[in-house]
Amino acid sequence: MILDFSSMQETALEHFNGGEKALCAKIFNDGSNKILRGRLEPGASIGLHTHETSSETIFFLSGTGYALCGGEREPVGPGLCHYCPKGTAHTLINDGQEDLVFFAVVPQQ
């Protein structure tokens, strides 16, 4: 199955999980997995939240920022992959000068 994110409508999720500004996302959800192409503008963030029932994997395409995962600060940028294990809290913050663009996969239980 091919997912064409270029043809999907982008949705602005304001203050996602209590974050700053909006998470702009193109989302595919088949009930088993949520796959999204996300974008955080400079100064935007996804609020701190815990993945109680599944993990999350985020692969970065462009921009810079950092994740806080399990209390550790992790710089992120193109080509890097952030993994948040089940039961762990994390957040994502764009502290750069351009959009932070990424793909994320969240298995659903």
Residue pairs with C-beta under 8 A, 6 or more apart in sequence:
3 28
3 35
5 26
5 37
8 26
8 27
8 28
8 37
9 26
10 24
10 25
10 26
10 39
11 24
11 25
11 26
11 27
12 22
12 23
12 24
13 22
13 23
13 24
13 25
14 21
14 22
15 21
15 22
15 47
16 22
16 23
16 46
16 47
17 46
17 47
17 48
17 49
17 91
18 47
18 48
18 49
19 44
19 45
19 46
19 47
19 91
20 43
20 44
20 45
21 40
21 41
21 43
21 44
21 45
22 41
22 44
23 38
23 39
23 40
23 44
23 46
24 38
24 39
24 40
24 41
25 36
25 37
25 38
25 39
26 36
26 37
27 34
27 35
27 36
28 34
28 35
28 36
29 35
29 108
31 108
32 107
32 108
33 105
33 106
33 107
33 108
34 104
34 105
34 106
34 108
35 103
35 104
35 105
36 103
36 104
37 101
37 102
37 103
38 58
38 101
38 102
38 103
38 104
39 99
39 100
39 101
39 102
40 46
40 63
40 65
40 92
40 93
40 94
40 99
40 100
41 94
41 99
42 94
42 95
42 96
42 97
42 98
42 99
43 94
43 95
44 93
44 94
44 100
45 91
45 92
45 93
45 94
46 91
46 92
46 93
47 91
48 68
48 89
48 90
48 91
49 89
49 90
49 91
50 87
50 88
50 89
51 84
51 85
51 86
51 87
51 88
51 89
51 90
51 106
52 86
52 87
53 86
53 108
53 109
54 86
54 106
54 107
54 108
54 109
55 83
55 84
55 85
55 86
55 106
55 107
56 83
56 84
56 90
56 104
56 105
56 106
57 81
57 82
57 83
57 84
57 104
57 105
58 67
58 76
58 81
58 82
58 83
58 84
58 92
58 102
58 103
58 104
59 80
59 81
59 102
59 103
59 104
60 76
60 77
60 78
60 79
60 80
60 81
60 82
60 100
60 101
60 102
61 78
61 101
61 102
61 103
62 78
62 98
62 99
62 100
62 101
63 77
63 78
63 94
63 96
63 98
63 99
63 100
63 101
64 75
64 76
64 77
64 94
64 95
64 96
64 98
64 100
65 75
65 76
65 77
65 92
65 93
65 94
65 95
65 96
65 100
66 73
66 74
66 75
66 76
66 92
66 93
66 95
67 73
67 74
67 76
67 82
67 84
67 90
67 91
67 92
67 93
68 74
68 90
68 91
68 93
69 82
69 84
69 88
69 89
69 90
70 88
70 89
70 90
74 82
76 82
76 92
76 100
76 102
82 90
82 92
84 90
92 100
92 102
94 100
